[in-house]
């Protein structure tokens, strides 16, 4: 099994970041994600414990089940089925308030289930594609949620003298 972790500070409050990243239909903001659908609602929240979601990424199809949901601090999931097939032990996102926004840490533990070559294929092929996709989704979240500084109020400007014929 290979553990893959991607981290990013997103320029937004923790509640907003948690809500955006646990609503996986938002992932289609990334060009690497083609379709995401909630197929079963969770017990206490749509994307809470027991929720099932289907993702179609450029690298394959995944059916995930939410196993832990602690808003706005953490969520965990397991990939129940995938094409191409994979072994998956853990998917976890943690959220921490920091200066400048919210620190997101996205970790997955998975492997390509091919005898003898699985570990090598996971390290050389799956790892770079999965971590790139995670980074791309986190970038999309930052773009969608980033706090933009308010522009300063406009200051009155001096007007050039008029000839008296211009409209006021």
MARNU-256981 format. One record per residue: residue number from 0; residue in one letter; x, y, z of N, C-alpha, C in turn. Coordinates in steps of 0.05 Angstrom, whole numbers. Example, Ala and Ser with C-alpha at 12.3 -4.5 7.8 and 13.67 -1.06 7.14 Angstrom:
% MARNU-256981
+-----+-----+--------+--------+--------+--------+---------+--------+--------+--------+--------+
!   n ! res !  neast ! nnorth !    nup ! caeast ! canorth !   caup !  ceast ! cnorth !    cup !
+-----+-----+--------+--------+--------+--------+---------+--------+--------+--------+--------+
!   0 !   A !    264 !   -114 !    156 !    246 !     -90 !    156 !    264 !    -66 !    156 !
!   1 !   S !    257 !    -45 !    142 !    273 !     -21 !    143 !    258 !      1 !    157 !
+-----+-----+--------+--------+--------+--------+---------+--------+--------+--------+--------+
END
This chain:
% MARNU-256981
+-----+-----+--------+--------+--------+--------+---------+--------+--------+--------+--------+
!   n ! res !  neast ! nnorth !    nup ! caeast ! canorth !   caup !  ceast ! cnorth !    cup !
+-----+-----+--------+--------+--------+--------+---------+--------+--------+--------+--------+
!   0 !   X !     17 !    -24 !      0 !      0 !       0 !      0 !     18 !     25 !      0 !
!   1 !   X !      9 !     44 !    -14 !     23 !      70 !    -16 !      6 !     92 !     -3 !
!   2 !   X !     18 !    107 !     14 !      4 !     130 !     26 !     10 !    155 !     11 !
!   3 !   X !    -11 !    170 !      2 !     -7 !     194 !    -14 !    -21 !    217 !      1 !
!   4 !   X !     -6 !    239 !      5 !    -17 !     262 !     20 !    -12 !    287 !      4 !
!   5 !   X !    -32 !    304 !      3 !    -30 !     330 !     -9 !    -40 !    351 !     11 !
!   6 !   X !    -26 !    373 !     14 !    -34 !     394 !     33 !    -36 !    420 !     18 !
!   7 !   X !    -54 !    437 !     28 !    -57 !     464 !     16 !    -72 !    482 !     36 !
!   8 !   X !    -64 !    507 !     37 !    -79 !     527 !     52 !    -98 !    540 !     32 !
!   9 !   X !   -124 !    540 !     39 !   -145 !     552 !     23 !   -153 !    578 !     37 !
!  10 !   X !   -154 !    599 !     22 !   -160 !     626 !     32 !   -190 !    630 !     37 !
!  11 !   X !   -200 !    615 !     57 !   -228 !     617 !     64 !   -233 !    605 !     92 !
!  12 !   X !   -255 !    612 !    105 !   -261 !     601 !    131 !   -265 !    571 !    131 !
!  13 !   X !   -258 !    558 !    153 !   -259 !     529 !    155 !   -287 !    517 !    148 !
!  14 !   X !   -308 !    530 !    157 !   -335 !     519 !    151 !   -340 !    519 !    121 !
!  15 !   X !   -332 !    540 !    107 !   -337 !     541 !     78 !   -320 !    520 !     63 !
!  16 !   X !   -295 !    517 !     72 !   -276 !     498 !     59 !   -287 !    470 !     63 !
!  17 !   X !   -295 !    463 !     88 !   -305 !     436 !     94 !   -330 !    431 !     77 !
!  18 !   X !   -348 !    450 !     76 !   -373 !     446 !     60 !   -367 !    442 !     31 !
!  19 !   X !   -349 !    458 !     19 !   -342 !     456 !     -9 !   -329 !    429 !    -15 !
!  20 !   X !   -310 !    421 !      1 !   -295 !     396 !     -5 !   -310 !    371 !      2 !
!  21 !   X !   -330 !    372 !     19 !   -345 !     348 !     24 !   -369 !    345 !      6 !
!  22 !   X !   -375 !    366 !     -9 !   -396 !     365 !    -30 !   -382 !    358 !    -56 !
!  23 !   X !   -379 !    333 !    -62 !   -362 !     325 !    -83 !   -371 !    332 !   -111 !
!  24 !   X !   -396 !    341 !   -114 !   -404 !     351 !   -140 !   -388 !    375 !   -148 !
!  25 !   X !   -376 !    389 !   -128 !   -358 !     412 !   -134 !   -332 !    403 !   -148 !
!  26 !   X !   -325 !    378 !   -146 !   -300 !     369 !   -157 !   -299 !    372 !   -188 !
!  27 !   X !   -322 !    374 !   -200 !   -322 !     377 !   -229 !   -312 !    405 !   -237 !
!  28 !   X !   -306 !    422 !   -218 !   -292 !     447 !   -224 !   -264 !    442 !   -233 !
!  29 !   X !   -254 !    418 !   -228 !   -228 !     409 !   -237 !   -230 !    397 !   -264 !
!  30 !   X !   -213 !    403 !   -283 !   -215 !     391 !   -310 !   -208 !    361 !   -309 !
!  31 !   X !   -197 !    351 !   -287 !   -190 !     323 !   -285 !   -213 !    305 !   -275 !
!  32 !   X !   -235 !    319 !   -267 !   -258 !     304 !   -256 !   -282 !    309 !   -275 !
!  33 !   X !   -293 !    287 !   -285 !   -314 !     289 !   -306 !   -342 !    290 !   -294 !
!  34 !   X !   -347 !    274 !   -273 !   -374 !     272 !   -261 !   -372 !    263 !   -233 !
!  35 !   X !   -389 !    274 !   -216 !   -391 !     266 !   -188 !   -421 !    266 !   -181 !
!  36 !   X !   -429 !    246 !   -166 !   -457 !     243 !   -160 !   -460 !    231 !   -132 !
!  37 !   X !   -479 !    242 !   -116 !   -486 !     231 !    -91 !   -508 !    210 !    -96 !
!  38 !   X !   -503 !    185 !    -91 !   -522 !     164 !    -97 !   -538 !    155 !    -73 !
!  39 !   X !   -528 !    160 !    -49 !   -542 !     154 !    -24 !   -535 !    175 !     -4 !
!  40 !   X !   -555 !    188 !      8 !   -550 !     208 !     29 !   -540 !    195 !     54 !
!  41 !   X !   -524 !    211 !     69 !   -514 !     201 !     95 !   -535 !    203 !    117 !
!  42 !   X !   -528 !    192 !    140 !   -547 !     190 !    162 !   -555 !    218 !    173 !
!  43 !   X !   -536 !    235 !    180 !   -542 !     260 !    193 !   -539 !    284 !    174 !
!  44 !   X !   -526 !    280 !    151 !   -522 !     301 !    131 !   -519 !    288 !    104 !
!  45 !   X !   -525 !    303 !     83 !   -523 !     291 !     56 !   -497 !    276 !     51 !
!  46 !   X !   -474 !    288 !     58 !   -448 !     275 !     54 !   -437 !    265 !     80 !
!  47 !   X !   -454 !    258 !     99 !   -446 !     247 !    125 !   -441 !    217 !    124 !
!  48 !   X !   -438 !    205 !    148 !   -432 !     177 !    150 !   -454 !    161 !    135 !
!  49 !   X !   -445 !    142 !    119 !   -463 !     124 !    104 !   -468 !    134 !     76 !
!  50 !   X !   -461 !    160 !     70 !   -466 !     170 !     43 !   -449 !    154 !     23 !
!  51 !   X !   -460 !    151 !     -1 !   -446 !     137 !    -23 !   -445 !    157 !    -46 !
!  52 !   X !   -421 !    160 !    -56 !   -417 !     178 !    -79 !   -401 !    164 !   -101 !
!  53 !   X !   -408 !    171 !   -126 !   -395 !     160 !   -149 !   -379 !    182 !   -163 !
!  54 !   X !   -354 !    176 !   -170 !   -337 !     195 !   -183 !   -327 !    183 !   -209 !
!  55 !   X !   -327 !    199 !   -230 !   -314 !     191 !   -255 !   -293 !    212 !   -260 !
!  56 !   X !   -268 !    203 !   -257 !   -244 !     220 !   -261 !   -231 !    211 !   -287 !
!  57 !   X !   -213 !    226 !   -297 !   -199 !     217 !   -321 !   -184 !    190 !   -317 !
!  58 !   X !   -177 !    184 !   -292 !   -163 !     159 !   -286 !   -181 !    136 !   -281 !
!  59 !   X !   -207 !    140 !   -278 !   -225 !     117 !   -273 !   -250 !    125 !   -258 !
!  60 !   X !   -265 !    104 !   -250 !   -291 !     107 !   -236 !   -287 !     96 !   -208 !
!  61 !   X !   -299 !    111 !   -188 !   -297 !     103 !   -160 !   -324 !    105 !   -146 !
!  62 !   X !   -331 !     85 !   -131 !   -354 !      87 !   -113 !   -343 !     88 !    -85 !
!  63 !   X !   -349 !    110 !    -71 !   -339 !     114 !    -44 !   -361 !    115 !    -24 !
!  64 !   X !   -355 !    107 !      0 !   -374 !     108 !     23 !   -361 !    124 !     45 !
!  65 !   X !   -375 !    143 !     56 !   -365 !     160 !     78 !   -367 !    143 !    104 !
!  66 !   X !   -344 !    142 !    118 !   -342 !     126 !    143 !   -339 !    143 !    168 !
!  67 !   X !   -332 !    168 !    165 !   -329 !     186 !    187 !   -335 !    214 !    178 !
!  68 !   X !   -350 !    230 !    194 !   -358 !     256 !    187 !   -359 !    274 !    212 !
!  69 !   X !   -340 !    292 !    214 !   -338 !     310 !    238 !   -334 !    338 !    229 !
!  70 !   X !   -357 !    351 !    221 !   -355 !     379 !    210 !   -346 !    399 !    232 !
!  71 !   X !   -329 !    418 !    226 !   -315 !     422 !    200 !   -286 !    413 !    201 !
!  72 !   X !   -281 !    391 !    216 !   -253 !     384 !    220 !   -243 !    359 !    205 !
!  73 !   X !   -260 !    340 !    198 !   -251 !     316 !    185 !   -273 !    301 !    171 !
!  74 !   X !   -265 !    287 !    151 !   -283 !     267 !    138 !   -265 !    244 !    128 !
!  75 !   X !   -276 !    220 !    128 !   -262 !     197 !    118 !   -280 !    181 !    100 !
!  76 !   X !   -267 !    166 !     82 !   -283 !     150 !     63 !   -266 !    125 !     55 !
!  77 !   X !   -280 !    106 !     43 !   -266 !      83 !     32 !   -277 !     79 !      4 !
!  78 !   X !   -260 !     71 !    -14 !   -268 !      65 !    -42 !   -277 !     36 !    -41 !
!  79 !   X !   -304 !     32 !    -45 !   -315 !       5 !    -45 !   -311 !    -10 !    -71 !
!  80 !   X !   -312 !      4 !    -93 !   -308 !      -8 !   -120 !   -295 !     13 !   -137 !
!  81 !   X !   -280 !      3 !   -157 !   -267 !      21 !   -176 !   -261 !      7 !   -202 !
!  82 !   X !   -259 !     23 !   -223 !   -249 !      13 !   -249 !   -229 !     34 !   -259 !
!  83 !   X !   -205 !     26 !   -263 !   -193 !       0 !   -259 !   -194 !     -7 !   -229 !
!  84 !   X !   -192 !    -33 !   -223 !   -194 !     -42 !   -195 !   -170 !    -31 !   -179 !
!  85 !   X !   -176 !    -25 !   -153 !   -155 !     -16 !   -135 !   -161 !    -27 !   -107 !
!  86 !   X !   -140 !    -29 !    -91 !   -144 !     -35 !    -62 !   -142 !     -8 !    -48 !
!  87 !   X !   -161 !     -3 !    -30 !   -162 !      23 !    -17 !   -167 !     18 !     13 !
!  88 !   X !   -150 !     29 !     30 !   -154 !      27 !     59 !   -165 !     52 !     71 !
!  89 !   X !   -159 !     75 !     60 !   -166 !     100 !     74 !   -167 !    123 !     55 !
!  90 !   X !   -186 !    140 !     59 !   -186 !     167 !     47 !   -194 !    185 !     70 !
!  91 !   X !   -178 !    207 !     74 !   -184 !     225 !     96 !   -177 !    253 !     88 !
!  92 !   X !   -195 !    272 !     96 !   -189 !     300 !     94 !   -191 !    312 !    122 !
!  93 !   X !   -171 !    327 !    130 !   -172 !     342 !    155 !   -170 !    371 !    149 !
!  94 !   X !   -183 !    387 !    166 !   -185 !     416 !    162 !   -176 !    430 !    188 !
!  95 !   X !   -158 !    449 !    186 !   -148 !     464 !    209 !   -147 !    493 !    203 !
!  96 !   X !   -158 !    510 !    222 !   -156 !     538 !    218 !   -127 !    548 !    222 !
!  97 !   X !   -117 !    564 !    203 !    -90 !     575 !    204 !    -91 !    604 !    195 !
!  98 !   X !    -70 !    619 !    200 !    -68 !     646 !    189 !    -70 !    643 !    159 !
!  99 !   X !    -87 !    659 !    147 !    -90 !     658 !    118 !   -112 !    639 !    108 !
! 100 !   X !   -126 !    626 !    126 !   -148 !     609 !    117 !   -150 !    583 !    131 !
! 101 !   X !   -152 !    562 !    115 !   -156 !     535 !    125 !   -136 !    516 !    113 !
! 102 !   X !   -121 !    502 !    130 !   -102 !     481 !    121 !   -118 !    456 !    116 !
! 103 !   X !   -116 !    445 !     91 !   -129 !     420 !     84 !   -107 !    399 !     80 !
! 104 !   X !   -111 !    376 !     92 !    -92 !     354 !     88 !   -109 !    331 !     78 !
! 105 !   X !   -104 !    322 !     53 !   -119 !     300 !     40 !   -100 !    276 !     37 !
! 106 !   X !   -107 !    255 !     50 !    -91 !     231 !     50 !   -107 !    207 !     39 !
! 107 !   X !    -94 !    190 !     23 !   -107 !     165 !     15 !    -85 !    143 !     17 !
! 108 !   X !    -95 !    119 !     21 !    -77 !      96 !     23 !    -89 !     75 !      4 !
! 109 !   X !    -74 !     70 !    -18 !    -85 !      53 !    -39 !    -62 !     38 !    -53 !
! 110 !   X !    -71 !     19 !    -71 !    -52 !       4 !    -86 !    -65 !     -7 !   -111 !
! 111 !   X !    -50 !     -9 !   -132 !    -59 !     -23 !   -156 !    -56 !    -53 !   -151 !
! 112 !   X !    -77 !    -68 !   -152 !    -76 !     -97 !   -144 !    -66 !   -115 !   -167 !
! 113 !   X !    -41 !   -112 !   -174 !    -29 !    -129 !   -195 !     -6 !   -145 !   -181 !
! 114 !   X !     -7 !   -172 !   -184 !     14 !    -187 !   -171 !     42 !   -179 !   -181 !
! 115 !   X !     61 !   -178 !   -163 !     89 !    -172 !   -168 !     94 !   -143 !   -176 !
! 116 !   X !     77 !   -131 !   -193 !     82 !    -104 !   -203 !     65 !    -83 !   -190 !
! 117 !   X !     47 !    -91 !   -172 !     28 !     -72 !   -160 !     41 !    -48 !   -146 !
! 118 !   X !     60 !    -54 !   -129 !     73 !     -32 !   -114 !     88 !    -13 !   -134 !
! 119 !   X !    101 !    -24 !   -154 !    115 !      -7 !   -173 !     96 !     10 !   -189 !
! 120 !   X !     74 !     -3 !   -199 !     54 !      12 !   -215 !     41 !     34 !   -197 !
! 121 !   X !     36 !     27 !   -172 !     24 !      47 !   -154 !     43 !     71 !   -151 !
! 122 !   X !     68 !     66 !   -146 !     87 !      87 !   -141 !     92 !    104 !   -166 !
! 123 !   X !     96 !     91 !   -189 !    104 !     105 !   -214 !     80 !    116 !   -230 !
! 124 !   X !     57 !    104 !   -228 !     34 !     112 !   -244 !     12 !    124 !   -227 !
! 125 !   X !      1 !    109 !   -209 !    -22 !     117 !   -193 !    -16 !    141 !   -176 !
! 126 !   X !      6 !    140 !   -161 !     13 !     162 !   -142 !     14 !    189 !   -155 !
! 127 !   X !     29 !    193 !   -177 !     29 !     220 !   -189 !      2 !    229 !   -200 !
! 128 !   X !    -14 !    211 !   -211 !    -40 !     218 !   -222 !    -59 !    225 !   -199 !
! 129 !   X !    -59 !    209 !   -178 !    -77 !     215 !   -155 !    -70 !    241 !   -141 !
! 130 !   X !    -44 !    245 !   -136 !    -36 !     270 !   -122 !    -41 !    294 !   -140 !
! 131 !   X !    -37 !    292 !   -165 !    -43 !     314 !   -183 !    -73 !    321 !   -183 !
! 132 !   X !    -89 !    300 !   -183 !   -118 !     305 !   -183 !   -126 !    318 !   -157 !
! 133 !   X !   -116 !    308 !   -134 !   -122 !     320 !   -108 !   -114 !    350 !   -108 !
! 134 !   X !    -89 !    356 !   -118 !    -80 !     384 !   -119 !    -98 !    401 !   -136 !
! 135 !   X !   -106 !    390 !   -158 !   -124 !     404 !   -177 !   -151 !    411 !   -164 !
! 136 !   X !   -162 !    392 !   -149 !   -187 !     396 !   -135 !   -183 !    418 !   -113 !
! 137 !   X !   -162 !    416 !    -99 !   -156 !     437 !    -78 !   -152 !    464 !    -90 !
! 138 !   X !   -139 !    465 !   -114 !   -136 !     491 !   -128 !   -164 !    501 !   -136 !
! 139 !   X !   -181 !    484 !   -146 !   -208 !     492 !   -154 !   -224 !    503 !   -129 !
! 140 !   X !   -220 !    490 !   -106 !   -233 !     499 !    -81 !   -223 !    527 !    -74 !
! 141 !   X !   -197 !    531 !    -76 !   -185 !     557 !    -69 !   -196 !    579 !    -88 !
! 142 !   X !   -197 !    572 !   -114 !   -208 !     592 !   -133 !   -237 !    598 !   -127 !
! 143 !   X !   -252 !    578 !   -121 !   -281 !     583 !   -115 !   -286 !    598 !    -89 !
! 144 !   X !   -268 !    594 !    -69 !   -274 !     604 !    -42 !   -256 !    627 !    -34 !
! 145 !   X !   -234 !    633 !    -48 !   -215 !     652 !    -39 !   -228 !    679 !    -32 !
! 146 !   X !   -219 !    690 !    -10 !   -228 !     716 !     -1 !   -213 !    737 !    -16 !
! 147 !   X !   -227 !    754 !    -30 !   -214 !     776 !    -45 !   -216 !    801 !    -28 !
! 148 !   X !   -194 !    815 !    -25 !   -195 !     840 !     -9 !   -215 !    860 !    -21 !
! 149 !   X !   -229 !    873 !     -3 !   -248 !     893 !    -13 !   -232 !    916 !    -25 !
! 150 !   X !   -241 !    926 !    -47 !   -227 !     949 !    -59 !   -232 !    973 !    -42 !
! 151 !   X !   -213 !    991 !    -41 !   -216 !    1015 !    -25 !   -238 !   1032 !    -37 !
! 152 !   X !   -252 !   1047 !    -20 !   -273 !    1065 !    -31 !   -260 !   1085 !    -49 !
! 153 !   X !   -274 !   1092 !    -70 !   -262 !    1111 !    -89 !   -261 !   1138 !    -76 !
! 154 !   X !   -239 !   1152 !    -82 !   -234 !    1179 !    -71 !   -244 !   1199 !    -92 !
! 155 !   X !   -255 !   1221 !    -82 !   -264 !    1242 !   -101 !   -240 !   1252 !   -117 !
! 156 !   X !   -244 !   1257 !   -141 !   -223 !    1267 !   -159 !   -228 !   1296 !   -165 !
! 157 !   X !   -206 !   1310 !   -170 !   -209 !    1338 !   -177 !   -218 !   1339 !   -206 !
! 158 !   X !   -235 !   1357 !   -212 !   -245 !    1360 !   -240 !   -231 !   1384 !   -253 !
! 159 !   X !   -225 !   1381 !   -278 !   -213 !    1403 !   -293 !   -234 !   1425 !   -296 !
! 160 !   X !   -225 !   1448 !   -298 !   -244 !    1471 !   -302 !   -260 !   1466 !   -328 !
! 161 !   X !   -284 !   1474 !   -327 !   -302 !    1471 !   -350 !   -307 !   1497 !   -363 !
! 162 !   X !   -315 !   1496 !   -388 !   -321 !    1521 !   -403 !   -349 !   1530 !   -397 !
! 163 !   X !   -364 !   1514 !   -383 !   -391 !    1521 !   -377 !   -411 !   1510 !   -396 !
! 164 !   X !   -402 !   1497 !   -418 !   -420 !    1486 !   -438 !   -424 !   1456 !   -434 !
! 165 !   X !   -408 !   1443 !   -416 !   -410 !    1415 !   -411 !   -433 !   1409 !   -393 !
! 166 !   X !   -447 !   1386 !   -397 !   -469 !    1379 !   -379 !   -458 !   1373 !   -352 !
! 167 !   X !   -474 !   1378 !   -331 !   -466 !    1373 !   -304 !   -479 !   1348 !   -294 !
+-----+-----+--------+--------+--------+--------+---------+--------+--------+--------+--------+
END
